[in-house]
Amino acid sequence: MNSFSRRHFIQITSSCGLVSPGVIPLAAKAATEKLVNPLVRQRADAQIFRHSDGWYYMMASVPEYNRLAIRRSRTLAGLGLAKETVVWTRPEAGKLGGYIWAPELHWFDGRWHIYFAAGDGDDKFHIRTYVLSNPSKNPLSGQWTLLGALETPWDSFNLDATSFVHKGVRYLCWAQQEPGIDTNSNIYLAALASPTTFAAKPVRLSMPTLPWEIIGFKVNEGPAVLARHGRLFLTYSASATDANYCMGMLTANEDADIMAPSSWSKSLEPVLRSSPEHKVWGPGHNGFTVDEKGRDILVYHARDYRDIQGDPLFDPNRHTRVQFIRYKADGVPDFGMPVAIGPLAG
């Protein structure tokens, strides 16, 4: 999500997005709250999930690119008015003193972790992935400690890390610029040995090669994983962060070796793109959650207008949006078009 280029897993058994039948006491209240788009204005790269404590949590990039904040609500719609709690602010200079992007909150190993991308004070685009940790059960309280940088194969531009569990193994998926390849960022996957290290050599799952992936910049970024109907659907975003920004998707059988690139097939066309009809432009950097009834929800950001003055990175109006996910007869997600501004039907 930067001038060079610009996430979230939902599975019923996931430790981060765990859906428990015992934590829906507010169904009556939820029924009276209407989801309205945009859900949250001026919040890009949003991650929303429902944790086992019954709370919905949200993190996102803020227009100032200078802090990490968490909001939570008992209902999905309530996130729109929920108070933000700042849990970390970048230093005034030096390491991590540059742009702060695309945070994600994950619970594992008995602690909360935040993955986020940060530049340096003297080189704001020296973007690397870092990890914070907090032992408190409430991520809005307790002490957040910097564990360090993610130890990737190359010391190069990387961002948009997301974590998920598949068949008992915790994985990390992220975007990175690989030396020797003429792209801005590709999608990589690896099993985690610790929050900052890998258990084995990462693999490259996707690189931008299709015409709609290379408009403005050659970008694959913002991965997110949805496990449904015996398959893993790995969505990602492509092209520059203007009206050309769009979503692609990789698909693998749940019993396949997901560390084998050959196990994944790529959509030949975007699965979500700008809608002039609905006046939604540049949809992307998506995630997944469920509503109070357990229905699958697509989370993404987009603008309400096409034309941008100057660098899209400094246009603050990428708003967090949500819409229901439909499924085709074969079980593949059908994201349709970005819905128009206003109350969400369904």
N, C-alpha and C positions, 0 to 999 in steps of 0.2 A: 504494500500500500504506500508506495513512494514514487518519486519521480523516475526511479529506475524500473520499478514494477509495483506492483502492489499485489470452518475449522470447528469441529466439535463432534463428539461421538455420542450417539444415543443407542443404547442396547439395554434391554430390560435387566440384564445381569451386570451392567456397568456400575462400578463403584462411584462414578461421578454423577451419572444421570439416573441413579437407581429409582425405579418406580415401585413404591410399596403400597399395597391396598390398605394399609393401616394408617396412612397419612393424608387422607382426603376428608377431614372433618369440616372443611369450609365449602363444600359443594354448593350449598344454598347461596352463600355469598358470591361464589364464583359465577353462578348462573345469572346473577343480576349485573355483573360487570361485563361490559362489552369490549371486545378487542377492537381497537381503532388504529388505523395506520395514518401516519407513522406512529409506532409504539413509543419510541423515544427519539426526539429530534437531536441532530448534531452528535450522534454517536455512531461511529463507523466500526467495522470489524467486530461486530457484537457476538458474544457468546452468552447464551441463556440455557440454563438447565435446571431441572428439579432434583434436589438432593434427597437423600433418605430421611433428612430431618423435616421434610415437608415444605421447605422454603424453596422458592425460585430465586436463583442467583444470576446476576448479570455483570459482565465486564465488557469494556469496549475502549477503543481509542477516543480520546477527547481532542477537540480541535487544536488545543495548545500543545499537544504532544509532550506533556511535561509531568504527568502523574498517572498513578494507577488507583482506580476507585472501584468499589463494589457497591451494588445496590441489591436489595432483596425484598421479596414480597411473598405473602401467602398465596397470592394469585398471579397468574401470568399477566393479566391486564393491569394489575396493581404496580407492575414495574414502571409503568409510564409516569407515575407520580411518586415513586419511592425515593427516599433520601439516599444520596450517594455518600459513602464513607471513603475518604481518601486513606489508603493504607500504605502508600509509598510515594515519595516525590523525588524527582531526579536531583542530583547534586547540581550546584550552580556552575561547575566546570569539571573538566577532566573526564575520567571514565564514566560512562553511562550518563553524561551530561548533555547528550544530544536528543534526537527525536525518540519518543517512547511510543511504541506501536503494538497493537494487536495482542492484548493480554488474554490469557485463559486461566481459569481457576479449576484445579483438579484435586480431589481427595484420594490419596493412596498412601500406603505404609503408615497409617494412623496419623497423618498430617495433611494439612492443606499445602498445595504448591501453586504458584503462579508462574507460568511461562510467559515471557514477554520479550519483545525486540527493543534494543536500545542502541543508539549511536553515541559518539563521544562529543564532548564539548567543543573540541577543535576540529572535529570531522563528523558532522551530524549524520552523514550517510555511511559511516563505518558501522553498519548495522550487524549486530550479533544477538544471539538468543541467550537470555539469562533466566535464572530460576530463583524465586523466593520461596521460603518455607515457614510455616506457622503451625505449632502443635495444638493451638486452641481449637476446640470443636466449633467455635463461632469465628469465621474468618474476618468478621468485622472488629474483633477484639484480639487480644494476645499480641505477641511480638513477631513481626515478620523479619526474617534473617536472609540475607543474600547468600545462596549456596555457591554461586559462581556462574560461569558461562557454560553453555552446552558444548561438549567436546565433539565437534563435528569433524569429518575427515579432512576438511580444508579450512584454512583461516580465510574465509570469504563471506561475502554478504549472505546472511541467512535470517529467516524470520518465520512467523506464522506457525509456530509449533502447536500441535494438538496431541493429546494422549488418549488411548483407548485400550480396553482389554479384549482379547480374542482368544478363546480356548485356554483361559488361565494365564496368558502371557500379556504383559503390559507393553504396548508399543508406543513409539513416538513417530509422528508424521510431520514433516515440515517442508519449507521451500528454501532452496539455496542456489547460489550461482556456482557452478562447477568450473574450475579452471580448465581451459582447453575446449570448452563448448560455447558456441556463439549464441547464448541465450542469457536473458536477465535472471531467470530463476526456473528451477525444475522441482518436481515433487520427489521426496525421499522418504524411506520407511526403515525403521530399525526397532528391534526389541531393546527395552531399557534394562540396564544392570543397576542403575541408580538414577536419581532424577536428572543427573547431568552427564551420564556415561552410557554407552551402548554395550549390549551383551554380545553383539556380533557386528560384522561389517554391514553398514547400511546399503540399501539398494535404491537405484533410481527407478521410480515407477512411471514417470511421465515427463516429457519435455515438450515445449510448445513447437509444433510443426505445422498444424493445420492453419488455414488462412485466418480464421476467426480468433486464433490464439496469439497472433503476432502483429496486431494492429497497434501502432505506436511503440510498443515494446514487446519483446518475446517473453511472455510471462505465463508460467503455471505457478499458482500460489494459493494460500488460504484453504488448505485441505480440511475436509470434514467427513466423518464416517457415519453411515447409517446402516445398521444390521437389521435386515428384514427379509422374510420369505426365503430363507436359506442362502442368502447372498450378502456380500458387503458392497455397499454403494459408496464410493469415495468421490465426493464432489470437490471441485477446485475452481478457482477463478483465473481468467485469462485476459490478455491485452492490457492496454493502458487504463488508468482509473477515470476515464471519461465515459461518454455514452457508449463506447465500444466494449467496456468491461462486461463480462458475461460469465456464465457458469458452464463447465464441462463435467463429465462424470466417467469414472472408471468403475468397472464391475468385476467382482470375483466370486466364485462359489465359496461358501463358508467352509467347505471341507478341503479346499485347495491349499497349496502352499502359498500363503500370501506374500512371502518373501521372494517368490519367483515372479519377475516381471511378466513372464508369459502367462501367468494365471489371471492377469487383468486385461480386460478389453476396454477400449476408449470409445466414447460417443463421437460420431463423426460430425455432429452438429451441436451447438450449444443447447443445454437443457433448460436454461433460463437466460433471457436476453432483454434488452430495452423494449419497452412497449410505448410507442407514440400514442396509441389509442388510449391507454390509461395514464399517460404522462408520467411514466416511471423510467428513469434513465440510469444505466450503468449498474444493474443489480449484481451483487456478488459478495465475496467473503462471507459465505453463509455458515450456518450451524443448524443443529436440529434440537428440538425439545418436544415435549408433549403438553397438551392442555390438561385441565383438571379432569376431563373425561377419558384421558389416555389417548386422545387423537394426536397423530403426528403433525408437528408444526415445523415449517421451514422458517428459519431466521436469516435475514440478510440485510445489507444496507443498499440504499439507492438514493438518487437525487430526484427532485420533482421538476427539474428542467434539464434541457439538453446542453445549451451553450454555456460555457464557463469562461470567465475572464481570467487570463493568466494560467498558472500551473494548477492543475486539478488538486494537487496535494494540499494547496492552501485555500481551497474552497471548502468551507466548514460544513456544508449542507448535505452530507451523506447521513441519512436518517435510518435508524433501526426499524425494520419492518417485519411483519409476520404474516404467514398465510398457511392454510391447511394443505397437506400433501395428499394427493389422490394417487391411486395405483392402477396401472394397466392390468388387463386380464392375466398377463404372465407374471405379475408381482413387481414389475419395475416401476419406480416412482415416476409420476407424471406431474411435473411442477407447474405446467401450464404457463400462463403469462403472469407477470407481476400484477397484483391487484391494484385497483385505483385507491386514492386517498379516501379515508372515511371508515365507517364501521365495517368490520369483517363479517361477511355472510357465512352462515354455516353453524 
